[in-house]
């Protein structure tokens, strides 16, 4: 096995603003990578399309509309709301999509259909 020479970096001053900006971008990129499978699941199961009209739904209502399990739909909705891909109305306990969210996630035939972009980028599942 080849050995690598240990390189000792020279002491240099770190710009805290540049460091924070770099870490912010890295964390944002990691969040996007973790959200990608949830976007594809929502697309494959028709969850986004079922919400595309903007009418608020509970997890139970969305599960019934799509023939999916309420427990998993609730977790999926919570993750999407945390990522601001759907909206949550805490007072009513419902979730809904803005027109912009619907355009990007619920409408298959738009040039900004995010699930299609993710599939093209190699995030698509095997089955």
C-alpha positions in Angstrom: 0.0 0.0 0.0 1.3 3.4 -0.9 2.0 5.9 1.9 1.0 9.5 1.6 3.2 12.2 2.9 1.5 14.2 5.7 1.1 17.8 4.6 1.0 20.4 7.4 -1.0 23.4 6.3 0.5 26.8 6.9 -1.1 28.8 9.7 -3.5 31.2 7.9 -6.1 33.5 9.2 -9.7 32.2 8.8 -12.3 34.7 7.7 -15.3 33.9 9.9 -17.8 35.3 7.4 -16.4 33.2 4.6 -16.4 30.1 6.9 -20.0 30.7 7.8 -21.0 31.2 4.2 -19.2 27.9 3.2 -20.8 25.9 6.0 -24.3 27.4 5.2 -24.0 26.3 1.6 -22.8 22.8 2.7 -25.7 22.4 5.1 -28.1 23.6 2.5 -26.7 21.1 -0.1 -27.0 18.3 2.4 -30.6 19.2 3.2 -31.4 19.2 -0.5 -29.8 15.8 -1.0 -31.8 14.4 1.9 -35.1 16.0 0.6 -34.6 14.5 -3.0 -35.9 11.0 -2.1 -39.0 12.5 -0.4 -39.7 14.5 -3.5 -39.5 11.4 -5.7 -41.7 9.5 -3.3 -44.3 12.3 -3.3 -44.3 12.3 -7.1 -44.5 8.5 -7.5 -47.4 8.2 -5.0 -49.2 11.2 -6.5 -49.1 13.1 -3.2 -48.1 16.4 -4.8 -50.6 16.0 -7.6 -53.4 15.4 -5.1 -52.4 18.7 -3.3 -51.8 20.7 -6.5 -55.3 22.4 -6.4 -54.2 24.3 -3.2 -57.1 23.0 -1.1 -55.9 22.3 2.4 -55.8 18.7 3.5 -55.1 16.7 6.7 -52.8 13.7 6.5 -55.8 11.5 6.8 -57.6 13.2 3.8 -54.5 13.1 1.6 -53.9 9.4 2.5 -57.5 8.6 1.5 -57.2 10.6 -1.8 -54.0 8.7 -2.7 -54.7 5.3 -1.3 -51.6 5.5 1.0 -51.0 5.0 4.7 -51.9 8.0 6.9 -48.9 7.4 9.2 -46.4 7.7 6.4 -48.2 10.5 4.7 -48.1 12.5 8.0 -44.3 12.1 8.2 -43.9 12.9 4.6 -46.0 16.1 5.0 -44.1 17.2 8.0 -40.8 16.8 6.3 -42.1 18.7 3.2 -43.4 21.5 5.4 -40.1 21.7 7.2 -38.4 22.0 3.8 -41.0 24.6 2.7 -42.1 22.4 -0.2 -45.7 22.5 1.2 -47.3 24.9 3.6 -48.6 24.0 7.1 -51.5 25.8 8.8 -51.0 24.9 12.5 -54.3 26.4 13.6 -56.2 24.1 11.2 -53.8 21.2 11.2 -53.8 21.2 7.4 -51.3 21.3 4.7 -51.5 23.0 1.3 -49.5 24.0 -1.7 -49.0 27.5 -3.1 -49.3 28.0 -6.8 -45.5 28.1 -7.1 -45.1 24.9 -5.2 -47.8 23.2 -7.3 -46.1 24.4 -10.5 -42.8 23.0 -9.4 -44.0 19.7 -7.8 -47.6 18.8 -8.8 -47.7 19.6 -12.6 -45.8 17.1 -14.7 -45.8 19.0 -17.9 -43.9 22.2 -16.9 -40.3 23.0 -17.6 -39.7 23.5 -13.9 -41.0 20.1 -12.7 -38.6 19.3 -10.0 -39.2 15.5 -9.8 -38.4 15.3 -13.5 -35.1 17.2 -12.9 -34.2 14.9 -10.0 -34.9 11.8 -12.1 -32.7 13.1 -14.9 -30.0 13.8 -12.4 -29.9 10.2 -11.4 -31.9 10.4 -8.1 -34.6 8.1 -9.5 -35.4 4.8 -7.8 -34.8 1.4 -9.3 -38.4 0.3 -9.4 
